């Protein structure tokens, strides 16, 4: 049950796909927040009496 510590070397795993996925997530989140802020500002300008 489980693997021995001799089979895994710390820091040897290729994480390039993890980094690119995280970068994409951060970009998507940033642009979503910007779009939401613009939408809310426009709603405040045109819909509030």
Secondary structure, 3 states (H helix, E strand, C coil): CCCCHHHCCCCCCCCHHHHHHHHHHHHHHHHHHHHHHHHHHHHHHHHCC
